[in-house]
Amino acid sequence: MNTEFWMKMAIDLAKESKTPFGAVLVDPEGQHVSGYNTTILDGAVAHAEINVLNKIKQLDYDTAEELTLITTVEPCPMCMSAIIWAGLGEVIYGCDIPNASKYGKQITIRARDVAAESWYVPIIRGGILAEECESLFK
């Protein structure tokens, strides 16, 4: 998987939405669904990751473990919990929560900590194009 390609797509989505938050969910064949933060329009839970998870049925997969979520900012505890409930196999993020919290309100529980407390721990990789993702806050 070309992680940087997908992260650049997530960054473009964030820029388009004028928020720091963009996400892409990719299936094994390279098909994808995408989304961005719409909390101003749709309420508190309309984070980019949740909006993408709501489109999961549009993808072609046998099990959700085959899917990879690429997101510009480390998933918050709510989003990480939804990712675990969905059964995704991998999460890739750019800017981490400690850096994101410099720019606004964040619940500072890390994605790995949420996953560690569950029955299922997806692969979690951070720091992909981190500087570009952090610049979305500026």
N, CA, C and O atoms as a GROMACS GRO file, in nm:
protein
  552
    1MET      N    1   0.085  -0.118   0.000
    1MET     CA    2   0.000   0.000   0.000
    1MET      C    3   0.089   0.125   0.000
    1MET      O    4   0.188   0.132   0.074
    2ASN      N    5   0.053   0.220  -0.083
    2ASN     CA    6   0.128   0.346  -0.088
    2ASN      C    7   0.069   0.441   0.017
    2ASN      O    8  -0.019   0.522  -0.012
    3THR      N    9   0.120   0.430   0.138
    3THR     CA   10   0.068   0.504   0.252
    3THR      C   11   0.070   0.655   0.228
    3THR      O   12  -0.026   0.725   0.260
    4GLU      N   13   0.180   0.705   0.173
    4GLU     CA   14   0.190   0.850   0.152
    4GLU      C   15   0.087   0.899   0.051
    4GLU      O   16   0.033   1.009   0.067
    5PHE      N   17   0.059   0.820  -0.052
    5PHE     CA   18  -0.045   0.858  -0.149
    5PHE      C   19  -0.179   0.880  -0.079
    5PHE      O   20  -0.246   0.981  -0.099
    6TRP      N   21  -0.217   0.781   0.004
    6TRP     CA   22  -0.346   0.790   0.073
    6TRP      C   23  -0.346   0.903   0.176
    6TRP      O   24  -0.448   0.969   0.194
    7MET      N   25  -0.232   0.924   0.244
    7MET     CA   26  -0.227   1.034   0.341
    7MET      C   27  -0.240   1.168   0.270
    7MET      O   28  -0.306   1.259   0.321
    8LYS      N   29  -0.179   1.182   0.153
    8LYS     CA   30  -0.194   1.307   0.077
    8LYS      C   31  -0.340   1.329   0.038
    8LYS      O   32  -0.387   1.442   0.037
    9MET      N   33  -0.411   1.221   0.007
    9MET     CA   34  -0.553   1.234  -0.022
    9MET      C   35  -0.628   1.283   0.102
    9MET      O   36  -0.714   1.370   0.093
   10ALA      N   37  -0.596   1.227   0.219
   10ALA     CA   38  -0.660   1.270   0.343
   10ALA      C   39  -0.628   1.416   0.373
   10ALA      O   40  -0.715   1.491   0.418
   11ILE      N   41  -0.504   1.458   0.348
   11ILE     CA   42  -0.465   1.597   0.367
   11ILE      C   43  -0.546   1.687   0.274
   11ILE      O   44  -0.594   1.792   0.317
   12ASP      N   45  -0.560   1.648   0.150
   12ASP     CA   46  -0.639   1.728   0.054
   12ASP      C   47  -0.784   1.740   0.099
   12ASP      O   48  -0.845   1.846   0.085
   13LEU      N   49  -0.840   1.632   0.153
   13LEU     CA   50  -0.977   1.637   0.205
   13LEU      C   51  -0.988   1.735   0.321
   13LEU      O   52  -1.085   1.811   0.330
   14ALA      N   53  -0.890   1.732   0.409
   14ALA     CA   54  -0.891   1.825   0.523
   14ALA      C   55  -0.885   1.969   0.473
   14ALA      O   56  -0.959   2.055   0.520
   15LYS      N   57  -0.797   1.995   0.379
   15LYS     CA   58  -0.786   2.130   0.323
   15LYS      C   59  -0.917   2.173   0.258
   15LYS      O   60  -0.963   2.286   0.278
   16GLU      N   61  -0.976   2.083   0.182
   16GLU     CA   62  -1.104   2.112   0.114
   16GLU      C   63  -1.212   2.149   0.215
   16GLU      O   64  -1.294   2.237   0.190
   17SER      N   65  -1.211   2.080   0.329
   17SER     CA   66  -1.314   2.103   0.430
   17SER      C   67  -1.280   2.218   0.525
   17SER      O   68  -1.361   2.255   0.610
   18LYS      N   69  -1.160   2.273   0.509
   18LYS     CA   70  -1.113   2.382   0.596
   18LYS      C   71  -1.110   2.340   0.743
   18LYS      O   72  -1.136   2.420   0.833
   19THR      N   73  -1.076   2.211   0.765
   19THR     CA   74  -1.050   2.159   0.899
   19THR      C   75  -0.919   2.081   0.892
   19THR      O   76  -0.873   2.050   0.782
   20PRO      N   77  -0.859   2.048   1.006
   20PRO     CA   78  -0.736   1.966   1.003
   20PRO      C   79  -0.762   1.817   0.986
   20PRO      O   80  -0.668   1.737   0.987
   21PHE      N   81  -0.887   1.777   0.971
   21PHE     CA   82  -0.924   1.637   0.984
   21PHE      C   83  -0.979   1.579   0.854
   21PHE      O   84  -1.088   1.616   0.809
   22GLY      N   85  -0.902   1.488   0.794
   22GLY     CA   86  -0.946   1.415   0.676
   22GLY      C   87  -0.912   1.268   0.694
   22GLY      O   88  -0.815   1.235   0.763
   23ALA      N   89  -0.991   1.180   0.633
   23ALA     CA   90  -0.967   1.036   0.649
   23ALA      C   91  -1.006   0.961   0.523
   23ALA      O   92  -1.097   1.001   0.449
   24VAL      N   93  -0.936   0.850   0.500
   24VAL     CA   94  -0.961   0.763   0.386
   24VAL      C   95  -0.960   0.619   0.438
   24VAL      O   96  -0.872   0.581   0.514
   25LEU      N   97  -1.059   0.541   0.396
   25LEU     CA   98  -1.066   0.399   0.432
   25LEU      C   99  -1.046   0.320   0.303
   25LEU      O  100  -1.119   0.338   0.206
   26VAL      N  101  -0.946   0.231   0.304
   26VAL     CA  102  -0.903   0.162   0.183
   26VAL      C  103  -0.921   0.011   0.198
   26VAL      O  104  -0.887  -0.047   0.301
   27ASP      N  105  -0.977  -0.051   0.092
   27ASP     CA  106  -0.992  -0.197   0.092
   27ASP      C  107  -0.873  -0.262   0.022
   27ASP      O  108  -0.790  -0.192  -0.035
   28PRO      N  109  -0.864  -0.395   0.023
   28PRO     CA  110  -0.747  -0.464  -0.034
   28PRO      C  111  -0.726  -0.438  -0.184
   28PRO      O  112  -0.614  -0.451  -0.233
   29GLU      N  113  -0.832  -0.403  -0.255
   29GLU     CA  114  -0.821  -0.378  -0.399
   29GLU      C  115  -0.786  -0.233  -0.430
   29GLU      O  116  -0.771  -0.196  -0.547
   30GLY      N  117  -0.772  -0.150  -0.327
   30GLY     CA  118  -0.740  -0.010  -0.349
   30GLY      C  119  -0.861   0.079  -0.368
   30GLY      O  120  -0.848   0.198  -0.396
   31GLN      N  121  -0.981   0.022  -0.353
   31GLN     CA  122  -1.102   0.104  -0.355
   31GLN      C  123  -1.108   0.178  -0.222
   31GLN      O  124  -1.055   0.130  -0.122
   32HIS      N  125  -1.170   0.294  -0.221
   32HIS     CA  126  -1.170   0.371  -0.098
   32HIS      C  127  -1.297   0.454  -0.082
   32HIS      O  128  -1.369   0.481  -0.179
   33VAL      N  129  -1.322   0.492   0.041
   33VAL     CA  130  -1.421   0.593   0.074
   33VAL      C  131  -1.348   0.697   0.156
   33VAL      O  132  -1.247   0.667   0.221
   34SER      N  133  -1.398   0.819   0.153
   34SER     CA  134  -1.328   0.926   0.222
   34SER      C  135  -1.425   1.018   0.294
   34SER      O  136  -1.545   1.016   0.267
   35GLY      N  137  -1.371   1.096   0.384
   35GLY     CA  138  -1.454   1.191   0.457
   35GLY      C  139  -1.369   1.290   0.533
   35GLY      O  140  -1.246   1.280   0.538
   36TYR      N  141  -1.436   1.384   0.591
   36TYR     CA  142  -1.368   1.486   0.671
   36TYR      C  143  -1.461   1.525   0.785
   36TYR      O  144  -1.575   1.481   0.793
   37ASN      N  145  -1.409   1.608   0.872
   37ASN     CA  146  -1.483   1.650   0.990
   37ASN      C  147  -1.599   1.741   0.950
   37ASN      O  148  -1.580   1.840   0.880
   38THR      N  149  -1.720   1.706   0.994
   38THR     CA  150  -1.838   1.788   0.966
   38THR      C  151  -1.913   1.821   1.095
   38THR      O  152  -2.035   1.835   1.093
   39THR      N  153  -1.842   1.835   1.204
   39THR     CA  154  -1.908   1.858   1.333
   39THR      C  155  -1.986   1.988   1.336
   39THR      O  156  -2.089   1.996   1.404
   40ILE      N  157  -1.942   2.090   1.265
   40ILE     CA  158  -2.015   2.218   1.264
   40ILE      C  159  -2.154   2.199   1.205
   40ILE      O  160  -2.251   2.260   1.251
   41LEU      N  161  -2.165   2.114   1.105
   41LEU     CA  162  -2.294   2.090   1.039
   41LEU      C  163  -2.373   1.977   1.103
   41LEU      O  164  -2.495   1.986   1.116
   42ASP      N  165  -2.303   1.870   1.143
   42ASP     CA  166  -2.371   1.746   1.178
   42ASP      C  167  -2.362   1.705   1.325
   42ASP      O  168  -2.414   1.599   1.362
   43GLY      N  169  -2.298   1.786   1.407
   43GLY     CA  170  -2.294   1.754   1.549
   43GLY      C  171  -2.163   1.693   1.596
   43GLY      O  172  -2.073   1.666   1.516
   44ALA      N  173  -2.154   1.672   1.724
   44ALA     CA  174  -2.029   1.639   1.794
   44ALA      C  175  -1.961   1.511   1.748
   44ALA      O  176  -1.839   1.501   1.758
   45VAL      N  177  -2.035   1.413   1.700
   45VAL     CA  178  -1.971   1.286   1.665
   45VAL      C  179  -1.933   1.276   1.517
   45VAL      O  180  -1.887   1.170   1.474
   46ALA      N  181  -1.949   1.381   1.440
   46ALA     CA  182  -1.922   1.377   1.296
   46ALA      C  183  -1.774   1.403   1.266
   46ALA      O  184  -1.739   1.488   1.184
   47HIS      N  185  -1.688   1.327   1.334
   47HIS     CA  186  -1.544   1.334   1.308
   47HIS      C  187  -1.515   1.266   1.175
   47HIS      O  188  -1.596   1.187   1.126
   48ALA      N  189  -1.401   1.296   1.117
   48ALA     CA  190  -1.364   1.239   0.987
   48ALA      C  191  -1.368   1.086   0.990
   48ALA      O  192  -1.419   1.024   0.897
   49GLU      N  193  -1.315   1.026   1.095
   49GLU     CA  194  -1.310   0.880   1.103
   49GLU      C  195  -1.451   0.820   1.112
   49GLU      O  196  -1.479   0.719   1.047
   50ILE      N  197  -1.538   0.881   1.189
   50ILE     CA  198  -1.675   0.832   1.201
   50ILE      C  199  -1.748   0.846   1.067
   50ILE      O  200  -1.819   0.755   1.025
   51ASN      N  201  -1.728   0.960   1.001
   51ASN     CA  202  -1.793   0.981   0.872
   51ASN      C  203  -1.748   0.876   0.770
   51ASN      O  204  -1.828   0.831   0.688
   52VAL      N  205  -1.621   0.838   0.774
   52VAL     CA  206  -1.570   0.735   0.684
   52VAL      C  207  -1.626   0.597   0.723
   52VAL      O  208  -1.667   0.520   0.636
   53LEU      N  209  -1.627   0.567   0.850
   53LEU     CA  210  -1.680   0.438   0.894
   53LEU      C  211  -1.826   0.421   0.854
   53LEU      O  212  -1.872   0.309   0.829
   54ASN      N  213  -1.900   0.530   0.847
   54ASN     CA  214  -2.040   0.523   0.805
   54ASN      C  215  -2.054   0.485   0.658
   54ASN      O  216  -2.165   0.454   0.613
   55LYS      N  217  -1.945   0.487   0.582
   55LYS     CA  218  -1.947   0.450   0.440
   55LYS      C  219  -1.885   0.312   0.414
   55LYS      O  220  -1.866   0.273   0.299
   56ILE      N  221  -1.855   0.238   0.519
   56ILE     CA  222  -1.780   0.114   0.508
   56ILE      C  223  -1.847   0.012   0.414
   56ILE      O  224  -1.777  -0.064   0.348
   57LYS      N  225  -1.978   0.010   0.408
   57LYS     CA  226  -2.050  -0.086   0.325
   57LYS      C  227  -2.025  -0.065   0.176
   57LYS      O  228  -2.055  -0.154   0.095
   58GLN      N  229  -1.972   0.050   0.138
   58GLN     CA  230  -1.943   0.078  -0.004
   58GLN      C  231  -1.818   0.006  -0.052
   58GLN      O  232  -1.791   0.001  -0.172
   59LEU      N  233  -1.740  -0.051   0.040
   59LEU     CA  234  -1.615  -0.117   0.004
   59LEU      C  235  -1.635  -0.267  -0.016
   59LEU      O  236  -1.734  -0.324   0.030
   60ASP      N  237  -1.540  -0.328  -0.086
   60ASP     CA  238  -1.545  -0.472  -0.113
   60ASP      C  239  -1.440  -0.541  -0.026
   60ASP      O  240  -1.320  -0.526  -0.048
   61TYR      N  241  -1.487  -0.616   0.072
   61TYR     CA  242  -1.395  -0.685   0.163
   61TYR      C  243  -1.465  -0.806   0.222
   61TYR      O  244  -1.588  -0.812   0.229
   62ASP      N  245  -1.386  -0.903   0.264
   62ASP     CA  246  -1.441  -1.020   0.330
   62ASP      C  247  -1.454  -0.998   0.480
   62ASP      O  248  -1.557  -1.029   0.540
   63THR      N  249  -1.347  -0.944   0.541
   63THR     CA  250  -1.352  -0.908   0.683
   63THR      C  251  -1.296  -0.767   0.698
   63THR      O  252  -1.210  -0.725   0.621
   64ALA      N  253  -1.343  -0.697   0.797
   64ALA     CA  254  -1.298  -0.559   0.818
   64ALA      C  255  -1.150  -0.552   0.854
   64ALA      O  256  -1.088  -0.446   0.841
   65GLU      N  257  -1.092  -0.662   0.898
   65GLU     CA  258  -0.949  -0.664   0.927
   65GLU      C  259  -0.865  -0.636   0.804
   65GLU      O  260  -0.748  -0.600   0.816
   66GLU      N  261  -0.923  -0.652   0.686
   66GLU     CA  262  -0.852  -0.625   0.560
   66GLU      C  263  -0.844  -0.475   0.529
   66GLU      O  264  -0.771  -0.434   0.439
   67LEU      N  265  -0.919  -0.394   0.602
   67LEU     CA  266  -0.930  -0.251   0.572
   67LEU      C  267  -0.828  -0.170   0.649
   67LEU      O  268  -0.790  -0.203   0.761
   68THR      N  269  -0.784  -0.061   0.585
   68THR     CA  270  -0.688   0.031   0.647
   68THR      C  271  -0.748   0.171   0.649
   68THR      O  272  -0.798   0.220   0.548
   69LEU      N  273  -0.743   0.233   0.764
   69LEU     CA  274  -0.789   0.371   0.780
   69LEU      C  275  -0.667   0.462   0.785
   69LEU      O  276  -0.576   0.441   0.865
   70ILE      N  277  -0.667   0.563   0.700
   70ILE     CA  278  -0.560   0.662   0.699
   70ILE      C  279  -0.624   0.794   0.739
   70ILE      O  280  -0.722   0.837   0.678
   71THR      N  281  -0.569   0.859   0.841
   71THR     CA  282  -0.630   0.980   0.894
   71THR      C  283  -0.522   1.082   0.929
   71THR      O  284  -0.414   1.046   0.974
   72THR      N  285  -0.553   1.209   0.909
   72THR     CA  286  -0.454   1.314   0.928
   72THR      C  287  -0.413   1.333   1.073
   72THR      O  288  -0.301   1.378   1.101
   73VAL      N  289  -0.501   1.300   1.166
   73VAL     CA  290  -0.473   1.318   1.309
   73VAL      C  291  -0.505   1.188   1.382
   73VAL      O  292  -0.603   1.120   1.350
   74GLU      N  293  -0.423   1.155   1.478
   74GLU     CA  294  -0.445   1.035   1.559
   74GLU      C  295  -0.589   1.030   1.608
   74GLU      O  296  -0.638   1.129   1.662
   75PRO      N  297  -0.657   0.919   1.591
   75PRO     CA  298  -0.797   0.911   1.634
   75PRO      C  299  -0.814   0.939   1.783
   75PRO      O  300  -0.738   0.891   1.867
   76CYS      N  301  -0.917   1.018   1.812
   76CYS     CA  302  -0.952   1.046   1.951
   76CYS      C  303  -1.009   0.917   2.013
   76CYS      O  304  -1.034   0.820   1.941
   77PRO      N  305  -1.031   0.915   2.144
   77PRO     CA  306  -1.084   0.794   2.208
   77PRO      C  307  -1.218   0.748   2.149
   77PRO      O  308  -1.241   0.628   2.136
   78MET      N  309  -1.307   0.841   2.115
   78MET     CA  310  -1.435   0.803   2.056
   78MET      C  311  -1.413   0.733   1.922
   78MET      O  312  -1.469   0.627   1.896
   79CYS      N  313  -1.332   0.795   1.837
   79CYS     CA  314  -1.309   0.739   1.704
   79CYS      C  315  -1.233   0.607   1.712
   79CYS      O  316  -1.264   0.513   1.639
   80MET      N  317  -1.134   0.599   1.800
   80MET     CA  318  -1.058   0.475   1.812
   80MET      C  319  -1.148   0.363   1.862
   80MET      O  320  -1.135   0.249   1.818
   81SER      N  321  -1.239   0.394   1.951
   81SER     CA  322  -1.334   0.292   1.997
   81SER      C  323  -1.422   0.245   1.881
   81SER      O  324  -1.446   0.125   1.868
   82ALA      N  325  -1.469   0.337   1.797
   82ALA     CA  326  -1.550   0.299   1.681
   82ALA      C  327  -1.469   0.214   1.583
   82ALA      O  328  -1.522   0.120   1.524
   83ILE      N  329  -1.342   0.247   1.566
   83ILE     CA  330  -1.253   0.170   1.478
   83ILE      C  331  -1.241   0.027   1.529
   83ILE      O  332  -1.246  -0.068   1.451
   84ILE      N  333  -1.226   0.013   1.659
   84ILE     CA  334  -1.216  -0.121   1.719
   84ILE      C  335  -1.348  -0.195   1.703
   84ILE      O  336  -1.348  -0.312   1.664
   85TRP      N  337  -1.460  -0.130   1.731
   85TRP     CA  338  -1.590  -0.195   1.714
   85TRP      C  339  -1.612  -0.237   1.570
   85TRP      O  340  -1.675  -0.340   1.545
   86ALA      N  341  -1.561  -0.158   1.474
   86ALA     CA  342  -1.575  -0.194   1.332
   86ALA      C  343  -1.483  -0.310   1.294
   86ALA      O  344  -1.508  -0.378   1.195
   87GLY      N  345  -1.377  -0.332   1.371
   87GLY     CA  346  -1.286  -0.442   1.346
   87GLY      C  347  -1.180  -0.416   1.240
   87GLY      O  348  -1.128  -0.509   1.179
   88LEU      N  349  -1.147  -0.288   1.218
   88LEU     CA  350  -1.047  -0.255   1.116
   88LEU      C  351  -0.912  -0.315   1.152
   88LEU      O  352  -0.878  -0.330   1.270
   89GLY      N  353  -0.834  -0.350   1.050
   89GLY     CA  354  -0.706  -0.414   1.072
   89GLY      C  355  -0.590  -0.320   1.094
   89GLY      O  356  -0.493  -0.356   1.161
   90GLU      N  357  -0.598  -0.198   1.039
   90GLU     CA  358  -0.484  -0.107   1.051
   90GLU      C  359  -0.532   0.037   1.054
   90GLU      O  360  -0.628   0.075   0.986
   91VAL      N  361  -0.464   0.117   1.134
   91VAL     CA  362  -0.489   0.261   1.144
   91VAL      C  363  -0.355   0.331   1.123
   91VAL      O  364  -0.256   0.300   1.188
   92ILE      N  365  -0.355   0.426   1.031
   92ILE     CA  366  -0.235   0.505   1.002
   92ILE      C  367  -0.273   0.651   1.020
   92ILE      O  368  -0.372   0.697   0.964
   93TYR      N  369  -0.193   0.724   1.099
   93TYR     CA  370  -0.224   0.865   1.120
   93TYR      C  371  -0.101   0.952   1.100
   93TYR      O  372   0.012   0.903   1.098
   94GLY      N  373  -0.126   1.080   1.083
   94GLY     CA  374  -0.019   1.177   1.064
   94GLY      C  375   0.020   1.244   1.194
   94GLY      O  376   0.112   1.198   1.262
   95CYS      N  377  -0.049   1.352   1.229
   95CYS     CA  378  -0.021   1.428   1.351
   95CYS      C  379  -0.072   1.352   1.472
   95CYS      O  380  -0.183   1.298   1.470
   96ASP      N  381   0.009   1.346   1.578
   96ASP     CA  382  -0.035   1.276   1.698
   96ASP      C  383  -0.115   1.368   1.791
   96ASP      O  384  -0.113   1.490   1.775
   97ILE      N  385  -0.182   1.308   1.887
   97ILE     CA  386  -0.267   1.383   1.980
   97ILE      C  387  -0.186   1.487   2.060
   97ILE      O  388  -0.235   1.600   2.075
   98PRO      N  389  -0.066   1.456   2.111
   98PRO     CA  390   0.007   1.560   2.184
   98PRO      C  391   0.033   1.686   2.100
   98PRO      O  392   0.023   1.797   2.151
   99ASN      N  393   0.065   1.669   1.972
   99ASN     CA  394   0.086   1.786   1.887
   99ASN      C  395  -0.046   1.853   1.851
   99ASN      O  396  -0.053   1.976   1.849
  100ALA      N  397  -0.149   1.777   1.824
  100ALA     CA  398  -0.280   1.835   1.793
  100ALA      C  399  -0.334   1.916   1.911
  100ALA      O  400  -0.401   2.017   1.891
  101SER      N  401  -0.305   1.871   2.031
  101SER     CA  402  -0.358   1.940   2.149
  101SER      C  403  -0.296   2.078   2.170
  101SER      O  404  -0.347   2.158   2.249
  102LYS      N  405  -0.188   2.107   2.100
  102LYS     CA  406  -0.130   2.242   2.107
  102LYS      C  407  -0.219   2.345   2.038
  102LYS      O  408  -0.205   2.465   2.062
  103TYR      N  409  -0.309   2.300   1.952
  103TYR     CA  410  -0.388   2.390   1.869
  103TYR      C  411  -0.535   2.397   1.909
  103TYR      O  412  -0.608   2.482   1.858
  104GLY      N  413  -0.578   2.311   1.997
  104GLY     CA  414  -0.719   2.313   2.036
  104GLY      C  415  -0.749   2.202   2.134
  104GLY      O  416  -0.660   2.132   2.181
  105LYS      N  417  -0.875   2.188   2.162
  105LYS     CA  418  -0.920   2.091   2.261
  105LYS      C  419  -0.902   1.949   2.209
  105LYS      O  420  -0.940   1.917   2.096
  106GLN      N  421  -0.843   1.866   2.292
  106GLN     CA  422  -0.825   1.724   2.261
  106GLN      C  423  -0.840   1.644   2.390
  106GLN      O  424  -0.800   1.690   2.497
  107ILE      N  425  -0.895   1.528   2.380
  107ILE     CA  426  -0.890   1.433   2.492
  107ILE      C  427  -0.759   1.359   2.472
  107ILE      O  428  -0.739   1.293   2.370
  108THR      N  429  -0.670   1.368   2.568
  108THR     CA  430  -0.531   1.325   2.547
  108THR      C  431  -0.506   1.177   2.576
  108THR      O  432  -0.396   1.139   2.616
  109ILE      N  433  -0.605   1.095   2.556
  109ILE     CA  434  -0.587   0.951   2.564
  109ILE      C  435  -0.547   0.903   2.425
  109ILE      O  436  -0.618   0.926   2.327
  110ARG      N  437  -0.433   0.839   2.417
  110ARG     CA  438  -0.377   0.798   2.289
  110ARG      C  439  -0.452   0.677   2.230
  110ARG      O  440  -0.510   0.597   2.303
  111ALA      N  441  -0.449   0.666   2.097
  111ALA     CA  442  -0.516   0.556   2.027
  111ALA      C  443  -0.467   0.420   2.075
  111ALA      O  444  -0.547   0.328   2.095
  112ARG      N  445  -0.336   0.407   2.093
  112ARG     CA  446  -0.281   0.279   2.141
  112ARG      C  447  -0.333   0.244   2.280
  112ARG      O  448  -0.352   0.126   2.310
  113ASP      N  449  -0.355   0.344   2.364
  113ASP     CA  450  -0.406   0.319   2.498
  113ASP      C  451  -0.549   0.268   2.494
  113ASP      O  452  -0.586   0.179   2.570
  114VAL      N  453  -0.630   0.326   2.406
  114VAL     CA  454  -0.767   0.279   2.390
  114VAL      C  455  -0.765   0.134   2.340
  114VAL      O  456  -0.835   0.048   2.394
  115ALA      N  457  -0.684   0.108   2.239
  115ALA     CA  458  -0.677  -0.027   2.182
  115ALA      C  459  -0.626  -0.128   2.285
  115ALA      O  460  -0.673  -0.242   2.289
  116ALA      N  461  -0.531  -0.087   2.366
  116ALA     CA  462  -0.473  -0.179   2.465
  116ALA      C  463  -0.577  -0.225   2.568
  116ALA      O  464  -0.560  -0.330   2.630
  117GLU      N  465  -0.682  -0.148   2.585
  117GLU     CA  466  -0.785  -0.183   2.682
  117GLU      C  467  -0.899  -0.262   2.619
  117GLU      O  468  -0.998  -0.294   2.686
  118SER      N  469  -0.887  -0.295   2.491
  118SER     CA  470  -0.995  -0.368   2.424
  118SER      C  471  -0.953  -0.513   2.401
  118SER      O  472  -0.841  -0.553   2.432
  119TRP      N  473  -1.044  -0.590   2.346
  119TRP     CA  474  -1.019  -0.731   2.313
  119TRP      C  475  -0.945  -0.747   2.181
  119TRP      O  476  -0.900  -0.856   2.148
  120TYR      N  477  -0.934  -0.638   2.106
  120TYR     CA  478  -0.880  -0.644   1.970
  120TYR      C  479  -0.791  -0.524   1.947
  120TYR      O  480  -0.833  -0.410   1.968
  121VAL      N  481  -0.670  -0.547   1.904
  121VAL     CA  482  -0.575  -0.437   1.882
  121VAL      C  483  -0.533  -0.436   1.735
  121VAL      O  484  -0.457  -0.523   1.691
  122PRO      N  485  -0.582  -0.337   1.660
  122PRO     CA  486  -0.537  -0.325   1.521
  122PRO      C  487  -0.393  -0.276   1.516
  122PRO      O  488  -0.339  -0.229   1.616
  123ILE      N  489  -0.331  -0.288   1.400
  123ILE     CA  490  -0.199  -0.227   1.378
  123ILE      C  491  -0.220  -0.076   1.380
  123ILE      O  492  -0.311  -0.026   1.316
  124ILE      N  493  -0.136  -0.005   1.453
  124ILE     CA  494  -0.146   0.141   1.462
  124ILE      C  495  -0.010   0.199   1.429
  124ILE      O  496   0.089   0.170   1.496
  125ARG      N  497  -0.005   0.282   1.324
  125ARG     CA  498   0.120   0.348   1.284
  125ARG      C  499   0.096   0.497   1.275
  125ARG      O  500   0.000   0.543   1.213
  126GLY      N  501   0.185   0.573   1.337
  126GLY     CA  502   0.171   0.718   1.335
  126GLY      C  503   0.291   0.787   1.275
  126GLY      O  504   0.394   0.725   1.246
  127GLY      N  505   0.276   0.918   1.257
  127GLY     CA  506   0.386   1.001   1.210
  127GLY      C  507   0.402   1.005   1.059
  127GLY      O  508   0.505   1.053   1.011
  128ILE      N  509   0.305   0.955   0.983
  128ILE     CA  510   0.314   0.956   0.837
  128ILE      C  511   0.280   1.097   0.788
  128ILE      O  512   0.169   1.146   0.809
  129LEU      N  513   0.376   1.162   0.722
  129LEU     CA  514   0.361   1.301   0.677
  129LEU      C  515   0.314   1.391   0.792
  129LEU      O  516   0.228   1.478   0.774
  130ALA      N  517   0.372   1.368   0.909
  130ALA     CA  518   0.329   1.436   1.031
  130ALA      C  519   0.337   1.588   1.021
  130ALA      O  520   0.246   1.657   1.066
  131GLU      N  521   0.443   1.641   0.963
  131GLU     CA  522   0.456   1.786   0.954
  131GLU      C  523   0.348   1.846   0.866
  131GLU      O  524   0.290   1.949   0.901
  132GLU      N  525   0.318   1.781   0.753
  132GLU     CA  526   0.213   1.830   0.665
  132GLU      C  527   0.078   1.824   0.736
  132GLU      O  528  -0.004   1.915   0.721
  133CYS      N  529   0.055   1.718   0.811
  133CYS     CA  530  -0.071   1.705   0.885
  133CYS      C  531  -0.082   1.809   0.996
  133CYS      O  532  -0.188   1.868   1.015
  134GLU      N  533   0.026   1.830   1.068
  134GLU     CA  534   0.023   1.932   1.174
  134GLU      C  535   0.001   2.070   1.115
  134GLU      O  536  -0.066   2.154   1.178
  135SER      N  537   0.055   2.097   0.997
  135SER     CA  538   0.038   2.229   0.936
  135SER      C  539  -0.107   2.260   0.904
  135SER      O  540  -0.141   2.377   0.884
  136LEU      N  541  -0.193   2.159   0.898
  136LEU     CA  542  -0.335   2.182   0.874
  136LEU      C  543  -0.400   2.261   0.987
  136LEU      O  544  -0.504   2.324   0.966
  137PHE      N  545  -0.340   2.258   1.105
  137PHE     CA  546  -0.394   2.333   1.219
  137PHE      C  547  -0.361   2.481   1.212
  137PHE      O  548  -0.425   2.562   1.280
  138LYS      N  549  -0.264   2.518   1.130
  138LYS     CA  550  -0.214   2.656   1.128
  138LYS      C  551  -0.288   2.743   1.029
  138LYS      O  552  -0.257   2.861   1.016
   0.00000   0.00000   0.00000
